[in-house]
Amino acid sequence: MDKKRTRFSKALTQARKESKLTQREVAQKLNVVTSCYANWEQGRTEPNTDAIFSLCIILKATADQLIGLTDEYGNKNSQLISKKKKEWGES
């Protein structure tokens, strides 16, 4: 996986900070070691779908928000969606 921060890792960090939780607190709620969670925020690894489900509950965020389809207010990321559709040959 690319070591640069991804849309997901940036959104995850933002959602955690808005929830006023530390990385350790989130990791404890998920029953993972802090370094595992930190790797998600740093874009080194990504969680599985079960962990994403739990993250949504813990951080009071939607999966769409965490993966970048919407912002924290529920507004669609139209620019990203249009870019992907063009890549796929859709309009």
C-alpha positions as CSV (number, residue, x, y, z in Angstrom):
1,M,0.0,0.0,0.0
2,D,1.2,3.5,-0.7
3,K,2.7,5.1,2.3
4,K,1.1,8.5,1.6
5,R,-2.0,9.5,3.5
6,T,-5.2,8.5,1.7
7,R,-8.6,10.1,1.7
8,F,-9.6,7.4,4.2
9,S,-6.8,8.1,6.6
10,K,-7.3,11.8,6.5
11,A,-11.1,11.4,7.1
12,L,-10.5,8.9,9.9
13,T,-8.1,11.3,11.7
14,Q,-10.6,14.2,11.3
15,A,-13.5,12.1,12.6
16,R,-11.5,10.9,15.6
17,K,-10.4,14.4,16.5
18,E,-14.0,15.7,16.1
19,S,-15.1,13.0,18.5
20,K,-12.4,14.2,21.0
21,L,-10.9,10.7,21.3
22,T,-7.3,9.7,21.3
23,Q,-5.9,7.0,19.0
24,R,-5.5,4.8,22.1
25,E,-9.1,5.2,23.1
26,V,-10.4,4.3,19.7
27,A,-8.0,1.3,19.5
28,Q,-9.2,0.1,22.9
29,K,-12.9,0.3,21.8
30,L,-12.0,-1.8,18.7
31,N,-9.8,-4.3,20.7
32,V,-6.8,-3.6,18.5
33,V,-3.4,-2.4,19.5
34,T,-2.8,1.4,19.2
35,S,-0.1,0.9,16.6
36,C,-2.6,-0.9,14.4
37,Y,-5.1,2.0,14.6
38,A,-2.3,4.5,14.1
39,N,-1.3,2.7,10.9
40,W,-4.8,3.3,9.5
41,E,-4.5,7.0,10.2
42,Q,-1.1,7.1,8.6
43,G,-2.3,5.3,5.5
44,R,0.0,2.4,6.0
45,T,-2.8,-0.2,6.2
46,E,-6.6,-0.1,6.1
47,P,-9.2,-1.7,8.3
48,N,-11.5,-4.5,7.2
49,T,-15.2,-3.9,6.7
50,D,-16.1,-5.0,10.3
51,A,-13.7,-2.5,11.7
52,I,-15.1,0.3,9.4
53,F,-18.6,-0.6,10.7
54,S,-17.4,-0.2,14.3
55,L,-15.5,3.0,13.5
56,C,-18.7,4.5,12.1
57,I,-20.4,3.8,15.4
58,I,-17.5,4.9,17.6
59,L,-16.8,8.1,15.7
60,K,-20.4,8.9,14.8
61,A,-19.4,9.0,11.1
62,T,-20.8,7.4,8.0
63,A,-18.9,5.0,5.9
64,D,-19.4,7.4,2.9
65,Q,-17.7,10.1,5.0
66,L,-14.8,7.9,5.9
67,I,-14.1,6.7,2.4
68,G,-14.5,10.2,0.9
69,L,-17.8,10.0,-0.9
70,T,-19.3,12.7,1.4
71,D,-17.9,15.4,3.7
72,E,-18.7,15.6,7.4
73,Y,-21.9,17.4,6.6
74,G,-23.2,14.7,4.2
75,N,-22.5,16.7,1.0
76,K,-21.4,14.6,-1.9
77,N,-17.9,14.8,-3.1
78,S,-19.0,15.5,-6.7
79,Q,-15.5,16.3,-7.9
80,L,-14.2,12.9,-6.8
81,I,-17.3,11.1,-8.1
82,S,-17.0,12.8,-11.5
83,K,-13.3,12.0,-11.7
84,K,-13.9,8.3,-11.0
85,K,-16.8,8.1,-13.5
86,K,-14.6,9.6,-16.2
87,E,-11.9,7.0,-15.4
88,W,-14.5,4.3,-16.0
89,G,-15.8,5.9,-19.2
90,E,-19.1,6.9,-17.6
91,S,-20.7,10.3,-17.6
